Amino acid sequence: MADCRTSLSRGALFLLFLLMLLGSSRSGPELDPYRVLGLSRSASPTEIKKVYKRLAKEWHPDKNKNPGAEDMFIKITKSYEILSNEDKRANYDRYGQLDDTQPYGPRRDNFYFDEAFFNFPFDARSQREFSESRHALHFGQYLKEVVPDSYRRPYLIKVTSDWCFSCIHIEPVWKDVAQEMEALGVGVGVVDVGYERRLANHLGAHRTPSILGLVSGRVSFFHYAVAKEHLLQFVEDLLPQRLVERVNDRNQAEFLSSWHELNKPHVLLFDQVPTVPLLFRLTAFAYKDFLQFGYVDQGLAETSHLQKKFNINTYAPSMLVFKESADKPADIIQAKDLKRPIVDEFISNNKFLSAPRLVHQKLFDELCPVKQFHRRRKFCVLLITDEEDTDGHQAFLTFASENTKEVVRFAYVYQRLQQPLCDVLMHNRALSLPQVLILERRSAGKVLFKAVSSWNGSEEDKLQLREELDTLLRDPSILIHESILPELNNEFASVFVIRWIYASYDYLSEVIEDILHNNWREMMPLLSLIFSALFILFGTVVVQAFSDSSEDKQMKPKPKETTATTLSLVVSSLFSRAPKKNFVEVTELTDITYMSNLVRLRPGHLNIVLVLSDASKNLLLSKFAKEVYSFTGSETLHFSFLNVDKHLEWICALLDQAPDAVPSDEDEEPDQKADYSGFVLALNGHKKYLCLFRPVYTGDEHRYGRNKSRDEYRKSSRCRSLQPHHKLDRLGLWMERLLEGSLPRYYLSAWPGLNRITPK
């Protein structure tokens, strides 16, 4: 009994101890920063800052005499510290923790237990959840933000998942590399397959862990062991190879003097390492559209003259910017340890020439941006000139260099290359070239501008322009004209071909690398596209080969055909002979149409040519149209006529190459002139052969009887001149045999020259 009482008392004491712990843990009221500031959890940083300024001003102890004002001011300040810091805010939103000294992880009823006791090592998500929440990517963010941003900087993306032993193994290396790459300006992203399966499939990552790179919208996979040096080399390989040019004493003059041709400032980095630093290559990739980059290795003897010329410090990297002058740098920076923010600020301040030429719309938008706020307004002084006015351009450049202002930018255009822009700015005004204008861009393509004066670079012109600029800064309303500007012509569009070749080379290199590493699953879309194209190409070649062989093969008429075969031929002939037009289009074969209608006729096409004379032209054409009308449904047949009175020499030259086509009769008189009127030629321009139709006399056949011999009939028919309206009586049957392929073909070595068909 005593033992039972003792055990009950011990249980009561233990329960009381737990209640005391619970009470002590919940005794202090927790700070809710959202409630203190009166914000929702979806509030933006701008809203948080705005509300904090208002509340801090309202509850400041110096202005608010309320006894609780000091405590409220402390709460407001603490809440703003939490919500303005991205890491602290994410920690509070996920775990409800306010102090950074508390361990990250889920809170369990306000008790903190050792992670080793409650978290199994198999689920590493709780260990890496907060550290990767800042880099987590989702599908919409990837398409809208990451892909467009990849044209300015490369991205290193890790695809991971829960219950992944390999993911835990590579975590320390990944964290170290991601931190270093992010400091250099490389984008870092993490895709959790458990939450973003759609994005992982879109990237082609079908296993975890996977590491991939994204640059200019193109995805590349990392295939090597996860080591720091391999990942750093992978990021360097993502960048194009022709970003930075090696500069030495021999090519420095050519490099620095190309500013006028490229219309860009030139940046030179002097350092003592043999390879181009990754920070400089990343900077060159980010600003490749605005500046040209070069690297000078100070350890080489062939760069000593260049170092002495610009008095370079050999103990620290030096970065020089050259604009319109190749002998004197426009700006210089030297630092023992260059950081990305410092380099970005230095490059951004020297992004443009003192007076660049407007060569495309992107440069115009950057140099003369659209007015958004009053404090951000930019005015552009524009010189409209031509290529020959070098003195005026040099004077304008000198004026721009001496009158640099934050809100004024200088630029010039060539009227011949930017004619639409110049027409709008100089419309209905008698302005002579060169001309100086001041303009300010507004939204929707609108621009306010004013023509200052003609420009020849004199001191009077400079004084007048300086006075106009001083007046403009005091009163912008002097811009009295308004118009809508067209988009600028891209003067560097021809360079697109070279860029396309370089991009194709880089893409093919990446494809070959993927094939060598047997990354077949990621290569399946490309391989499917290649095999589909090959299949279509092979099928087209095979069909064309069979069609050509069937056309070349001469079909021999069979003495007997089955009823089914005859019926199919009749049906097919009916369908093939269905006319598509209510007329017959017949063109004359002359020296003008000779090449297109015969010599360069497409494969498989035939030109049916009627030979006629001036006397029989109208009658034969009418009869010819009636006979061939039912064959106009075929797209491979073309119909023409040839005047024998004009082109007899060509016909004779053609038939001389095919003597079997027109056999000579023994009884024919030598002096008798051959009559080719009524002949019909089927000419295949591609295969160089012809089929011939000769008029046959049929009018008096019943009168002489069918029992006469062929020689007697031939002599009797030759004695009578064949009437023109009877010459094409059997043309329809001849066309049927032509389409069947049963007519004899007479092949030629070459078509008669054009001089044979040209009438003399």
Salt bridges, closest charged atoms under 4 A:
GLU30 OE2 - ARG107 NH2 3.31
ASP32 OD2 - ARG35 NE 3.98
ASP62 OD2 - HIS60 ND1 3.60
ASP87 OD1 - ARG134 NE 3.76
ASP93 OD1 - ARG41 NH1 3.17
ASP93 OD2 - ARG89 NE 3.96
ASP100 OD2 - LYS88 NZ 3.75
GLU129 OE2 - ARG94 NH1 2.85
GLU129 OE2 - ARG125 NH2 3.78
GLU132 OE1 - ARG128 NE 3.65
GLU132 OE2 - LYS158 NZ 2.60
ASP149 OD1 - ARG152 NH1 3.89
ASP149 OD2 - ARG153 NE 2.71
ASP162 OD1 - ARG128 NH2 3.58
GLU171 OE1 - LYS158 NZ 2.96
ASP176 OD2 - LYS228 NZ 3.58
GLU180 OE1 - LYS228 NZ 3.09
GLU182 OE2 - ARG134 NH1 3.35
GLU182 OE1 - HIS135 NE2 3.29
ASP192 OD2 - ARG125 NH1 2.58
ASP289 OD2 - LYS362 NZ 2.66
GLU302 OE1 - ARG250 NH1 3.09
ASP337 OD2 - LYS339 NZ 3.08
ASP344 OD1 - ARG340 NE 2.82
ASP365 OD1 - ARG441 NH1 2.85
GLU366 OE1 - LYS351 NZ 3.36
GLU387 OE2 - ARG416 NH2 2.73
GLU440 OE2 - ARG377 NH2 3.04
GLU440 OE1 - ARG442 NH2 3.58
GLU468 OE1 - LYS450 NZ 3.22
GLU482 OE2 - LYS446 NZ 3.45
GLU491 OE1 - ARG357 NH1 2.21
ASP506 OD1 - ARG242 NH2 3.49
GLU510 OE1 - ARG218 NE 2.70
ASP514 OD1 - HIS223 NE2 3.10
GLU522 OE2 - ARG207 NH1 3.96
ASP552 OD1 - LYS687 NZ 3.16
GLU585 OE1 - LYS581 NZ 3.24
GLU627 OE2 - LYS623 NZ 3.58
GLU635 OE2 - LYS580 NZ 2.99
GLU649 OE2 - ARG756 NE 3.67
GLU649 OE1 - LYS760 NZ 3.86
ASP665 OD1 - ARG714 NH1 3.97
ASP665 OD2 - ARG718 NH2 3.49
ASP675 OD2 - LYS727 NZ 3.13
ASP700 OD1 - ARG703 NH2 3.94
ASP700 OD2 - ARG720 NE 3.67
GLU701 OE2 - ARG706 NH1 3.75
ASP711 OD1 - ARG714 NH2 3.82
ASP729 OD1 - LYS623 NZ 3.56
ASP729 OD2 - HIS726 ND1 3.03
GLU736 OE2 - ARG577 NH1 2.02
